[in-house]
């Protein structure tokens, strides 16, 4: 039996201090209204930097094709300009190679 590892999408968003809360609110609304309805999505976590200058989105997807479909979804394309008004971002697509739990 072959086990398929989920694909991990990490987005690092840089934001001006003082705008982090607005960015988090926008991200949360989009995850709840759009991302969570898309095929292949498993989970998302938002991580806020203590200095207020960045937010990390860590999402799990079933396949790279699911990530590509998300990026091409018309609702996501409409959302990206709003995101870019608040932050710049970089994306990394990978897979978990180690998970340590206590």
DRENDRENFI-827261 format. One line per 3 residues: number of its first residue (from 0); their letters; for each residue x, y, z of N, C-alpha, C. Coordinates in nm, 2 decimals, always signed. Example, Ala and Ser with C-alpha at 12.3 -4.5 7.8 and 13.67 -1.06 7.14 Angstrom:
0> AS> +1.32:-0.57:+0.78:+1.23:-0.45:+0.78:+1.32:-0.33:+0.78; +1.28:-0.22:+0.71:+1.37:-0.11:+0.71:+1.29:+0.00:+0.79 .
This chain:
0> XXX> +0.08:-0.12:+0.00:+0.00:+0.00:+0.00:+0.09:+0.12:+0.00; +0.06:+0.22:-0.09:+0.14:+0.34:-0.10:+0.07:+0.45:-0.02; +0.15:+0.52:+0.06:+0.10:+0.63:+0.14:+0.13:+0.76:+0.07 .
3> XXX> +0.03:+0.84:+0.05:+0.06:+0.97:-0.02:+0.08:+1.07:+0.09; +0.19:+1.14:+0.08:+0.22:+1.25:+0.18:+0.15:+1.37:+0.14; +0.09:+1.44:+0.23:+0.03:+1.57:+0.19:+0.14:+1.67:+0.15 .
6> XXX> +0.10:+1.76:+0.06:+0.18:+1.87:+0.01:+0.17:+1.98:+0.11; +0.28:+2.04:+0.15:+0.28:+2.15:+0.24:+0.31:+2.28:+0.17; +0.22:+2.38:+0.18:+0.24:+2.51:+0.12:+0.26:+2.61:+0.23 .
9> XXX> +0.38:+2.67:+0.22:+0.42:+2.77:+0.32:+0.43:+2.91:+0.25; +0.35:+3.01:+0.30:+0.36:+3.14:+0.25:+0.41:+3.23:+0.36; +0.52:+3.31:+0.33:+0.57:+3.40:+0.43:+0.53:+3.54:+0.38 .
12> XXX> +0.45:+3.61:+0.46:+0.39:+3.74:+0.42:+0.46:+3.85:+0.51; +0.52:+3.95:+0.44:+0.58:+4.06:+0.51:+0.48:+4.17:+0.51; +0.46:+4.23:+0.63:+0.36:+4.34:+0.65:+0.42:+4.45:+0.73 .
15> XXX> +0.38:+4.57:+0.71:+0.43:+4.68:+0.80:+0.37:+4.66:+0.94; +0.45:+4.69:+1.04:+0.40:+4.68:+1.17:+0.28:+4.77:+1.19; +0.18:+4.73:+1.26:+0.06:+4.80:+1.27:-0.05:+4.75:+1.18 .
18> XXX> -0.01:+4.68:+1.07:-0.11:+4.63:+0.98:-0.13:+4.48:+0.99; -0.05:+4.41:+1.08:-0.06:+4.27:+1.09:-0.20:+4.22:+1.13; -0.27:+4.29:+1.22:-0.40:+4.24:+1.26:-0.50:+4.25:+1.14 .
21> XXX> -0.49:+4.35:+1.05:-0.58:+4.36:+0.93:-0.54:+4.25:+0.84; -0.42:+4.21:+0.82:-0.37:+4.10:+0.74:-0.43:+3.97:+0.79; -0.42:+3.95:+0.92:-0.47:+3.82:+0.98:-0.62:+3.81:+0.96 .
24> XXX> -0.69:+3.92:+0.98:-0.84:+3.92:+0.96:-0.87:+3.88:+0.81; -0.80:+3.94:+0.71:-0.82:+3.91:+0.57:-0.79:+3.76:+0.54; -0.68:+3.71:+0.59:-0.64:+3.57:+0.57:-0.74:+3.48:+0.63 .
27> XXX> -0.79:+3.51:+0.75:-0.89:+3.42:+0.82:-1.02:+3.42:+0.74; -1.06:+3.53:+0.70:-1.19:+3.54:+0.62:-1.17:+3.45:+0.49; -1.06:+3.47:+0.42:-1.04:+3.39:+0.30:-1.03:+3.24:+0.32 .
30> XXX> -0.96:+3.20:+0.43:-0.95:+3.06:+0.46:-1.09:+3.00:+0.49; -1.17:+3.07:+0.57:-1.30:+3.03:+0.60:-1.40:+3.03:+0.49; -1.40:+3.13:+0.40:-1.49:+3.15:+0.29:-1.45:+3.08:+0.16 .
33> XXX> -1.32:+3.07:+0.14:-1.28:+3.01:+0.01:-1.19:+2.89:+0.02; -1.08:+2.90:+0.08:-0.98:+2.79:+0.09:-1.04:+2.67:+0.14; -1.12:+2.68:+0.25:-1.17:+2.56:+0.32:-1.27:+2.49:+0.23 .
36> XXX> -1.32:+2.55:+0.12:-1.42:+2.49:+0.04:-1.36:+2.42:-0.09; -1.23:+2.44:-0.10:-1.16:+2.39:-0.22:-1.12:+2.24:-0.21; -1.13:+2.17:-0.32:-1.09:+2.03:-0.32:-0.94:+2.01:-0.29 .
39> XXX> -0.91:+1.91:-0.21:-0.77:+1.88:-0.18:-0.72:+1.96:-0.06; -0.79:+2.06:-0.01:-0.74:+2.13:+0.11:-0.76:+2.04:+0.23; -0.66:+2.04:+0.32:-0.67:+1.96:+0.45:-0.68:+2.05:+0.57 .
42> XXX> -0.58:+2.15:+0.58:-0.58:+2.23:+0.70:-0.49:+2.35:+0.67; -0.51:+2.46:+0.75:-0.43:+2.58:+0.74:-0.40:+2.63:+0.88; -0.28:+2.69:+0.90:-0.25:+2.75:+1.03:-0.18:+2.88:+1.00 .
45> XXX> -0.22:+2.98:+1.07:-0.16:+3.12:+1.07:-0.07:+3.14:+1.18; +0.05:+3.19:+1.16:+0.14:+3.21:+1.26:+0.19:+3.36:+1.25; +0.16:+3.43:+1.36:+0.19:+3.57:+1.36:+0.32:+3.60:+1.43 .
48> XXX> +0.41:+3.67:+1.37:+0.54:+3.71:+1.43:+0.52:+3.80:+1.54; +0.59:+3.78:+1.65:+0.58:+3.87:+1.77:+0.61:+4.01:+1.74; +0.70:+4.04:+1.64:+0.74:+4.18:+1.61:+0.63:+4.25:+1.52 .
51> XXX> +0.53:+4.18:+1.48:+0.42:+4.24:+1.40:+0.46:+4.26:+1.25; +0.57:+4.21:+1.21:+0.62:+4.24:+1.07:+0.59:+4.13:+0.97; +0.54:+4.01:+1.02:+0.51:+3.90:+0.92:+0.41:+3.81:+0.98 .
54> XXX> +0.36:+3.73:+0.88:+0.26:+3.62:+0.91:+0.30:+3.50:+0.82; +0.30:+3.38:+0.88:+0.32:+3.26:+0.80:+0.19:+3.19:+0.79; +0.16:+3.14:+0.67:+0.05:+3.05:+0.65:+0.11:+2.92:+0.62 .
57> XXX> +0.07:+2.82:+0.69:+0.12:+2.68:+0.67:-0.01:+2.60:+0.64; -0.02:+2.55:+0.51:-0.14:+2.47:+0.47:-0.10:+2.34:+0.42; -0.18:+2.24:+0.44:-0.17:+2.11:+0.39:-0.27:+2.08:+0.28 .
60> XXX> -0.22:+2.02:+0.17:-0.31:+1.99:+0.05:-0.28:+1.85:+0.01; -0.37:+1.79:-0.05:-0.36:+1.65:-0.09:-0.25:+1.63:-0.20; -0.25:+1.72:-0.30:-0.16:+1.71:-0.41:-0.11:+1.85:-0.46 .
63> XXX> +0.00:+1.85:-0.54:+0.04:+1.98:-0.60:-0.07:+2.03:-0.69; -0.14:+1.94:-0.76:-0.25:+1.98:-0.85:-0.36:+2.06:-0.77; -0.39:+2.02:-0.65:-0.49:+2.09:-0.56:-0.44:+2.23:-0.53 .
66> XXX> -0.31:+2.25:-0.51:-0.25:+2.38:-0.48:-0.27:+2.47:-0.61; -0.23:+2.41:-0.72:-0.24:+2.48:-0.85:-0.39:+2.52:-0.88; -0.48:+2.43:-0.85:-0.62:+2.46:-0.87:-0.67:+2.57:-0.78 .
69> XXX> -0.62:+2.58:-0.65:-0.65:+2.68:-0.56:-0.60:+2.82:-0.62; -0.48:+2.82:-0.67:-0.42:+2.94:-0.72:-0.50:+2.99:-0.84; -0.56:+2.90:-0.92:-0.63:+2.94:-1.04:-0.78:+2.96:-1.01 .
72> XXX> -0.83:+2.94:-0.89:-0.97:+2.96:-0.86:-1.00:+3.11:-0.88; -1.11:+3.14:-0.94:-1.15:+3.28:-0.96:-1.16:+3.36:-0.83; -1.21:+3.30:-0.73:-1.22:+3.36:-0.60:-1.09:+3.40:-0.54 .
75> XXX> -0.99:+3.31:-0.56:-0.85:+3.34:-0.51:-0.79:+3.45:-0.59; -0.81:+3.45:-0.72:-0.76:+3.55:-0.81:-0.81:+3.69:-0.77; -0.94:+3.69:-0.73:-1.00:+3.82:-0.69:-0.94:+3.86:-0.55 .
78> XXX> -0.90:+3.77:-0.47:-0.85:+3.80:-0.34:-0.71:+3.85:-0.34; -0.62:+3.80:-0.43:-0.48:+3.84:-0.43:-0.46:+3.99:-0.43; -0.53:+4.07:-0.51:-0.50:+4.21:-0.50:-0.52:+4.27:-0.36 .
81> XXX> -0.62:+4.22:-0.29:-0.65:+4.27:-0.15:-0.53:+4.23:-0.07; -0.48:+4.11:-0.08:-0.36:+4.07:-0.01:-0.24:+4.15:-0.04; -0.22:+4.18:-0.16:-0.10:+4.26:-0.20:-0.11:+4.40:-0.16 .
84> XXX> -0.22:+4.45:-0.12:-0.24:+4.59:-0.06:-0.18:+4.59:+0.08; -0.18:+4.48:+0.14:-0.13:+4.47:+0.28:+0.01:+4.41:+0.30; +0.05:+4.32:+0.21:+0.17:+4.25:+0.23:+0.24:+4.20:+0.10 .
87> XXX> +0.36:+4.17:+0.11:+0.43:+4.10:+0.01:+0.45:+3.96:+0.05; +0.46:+3.86:-0.04:+0.48:+3.72:+0.00:+0.56:+3.64:-0.09; +0.61:+3.53:-0.03:+0.69:+3.43:-0.09:+0.62:+3.30:-0.06 .
90> XXX> +0.62:+3.20:-0.16:+0.56:+3.07:-0.13:+0.67:+2.96:-0.15; +0.65:+2.86:-0.07:+0.73:+2.74:-0.08:+0.64:+2.62:-0.08; +0.66:+2.53:-0.17:+0.58:+2.41:-0.18:+0.67:+2.29:-0.15 .
93> XXX> +0.64:+2.21:-0.05:+0.72:+2.10:-0.01:+0.64:+1.98:+0.05; +0.71:+1.90:+0.12:+0.65:+1.79:+0.19:+0.72:+1.77:+0.33; +0.65:+1.72:+0.42:+0.71:+1.70:+0.56:+0.81:+1.58:+0.55 .
96> XXX> +0.93:+1.61:+0.61:+1.03:+1.50:+0.61:+1.05:+1.46:+0.75; +1.01:+1.54:+0.85:+1.02:+1.50:+0.99:+0.91:+1.57:+1.07; +0.84:+1.50:+1.16:+0.75:+1.55:+1.25:+0.77:+1.49:+1.38 .
99> XXX> +0.81:+1.57:+1.48:+0.84:+1.53:+1.61:+0.73:+1.58:+1.71; +0.67:+1.49:+1.78:+0.57:+1.53:+1.88:+0.60:+1.48:+2.02; +0.55:+1.55:+2.12:+0.57:+1.50:+2.25:+0.44:+1.46:+2.31 .
